């Protein structure tokens, strides 16, 4: 297991999640996307950002979507439930794929969302397989971004779209660690937004939209960053992030305040 997989792996995660949902009075055989949203929207601004990106990218029913680095499948289930998309989640963390599949079954969406364990730099899909390739806070762990976006372009159909909501390097450096995607610099590979913008255009995408979401993201983190000594809610991202949860979120506030990271939402055409 790589260091990156160790960062995300949580042994016994499925049992912890189900026990927490049961204690909250949820029907484990009829879960809803709202039931799971405090846990499975593992990105800034949560479900609102997912739906905002879907609107920006013009997603609609029956589109085939590949969610690269989709984790437990929160965005995938939202796109399937709210918009009627057919979504494939590709993730490097085997446990996320296994637990995500089980949560999807319990939410009645197994016919609309599937999980594949695999590497985004060597995607196990043929060319032009998807209408939309979707990434939310997954590129930070990828060093070879040129290869990543070439792979994304390969599996997207001509005229299809890349919908992205990503964290990038700000004007100041270095960032404060730990952060949700890395406990130290070994697995954090941020690039400035301008560099990423040029890189994606350079591999053959046409830009349709590019918005800096840093200010709105900072306000969201300020409202939700855990206070010292405060107990987290029963169901939340601390179940994924472990004991460093509080420090990670407080560092995200600092990184945004000090311009060490930027958060961008963008749409590109293949």
Buried (B, 14 or more C-beta within 10 A) or exposed (E): EEEBEEBBBBEEBBEBBBEBBEEEEBEEEEBBBEBBBBBBBBBBBBBEBBBBBBEBBEBEEEBBBBBBBBBBBBBBBBBBBBBEBBBBBBBBBBBBBBBBBBBBBBBBBEEBBBBBBBEBBEBEBEEBBBBBBBBBBBBBBBEEBEBBBBBBBBBBBEEBBBBBBBBBBBEEEEBBBBBBBBBEEEBBBBBBBEEBBEBBEEBEBEEBBBBBBBEBBBEBBEEBBBEEEEEBEEBBBBBBBEEBBBBBBBBBBBBBEBEBBBBBBBBBBB
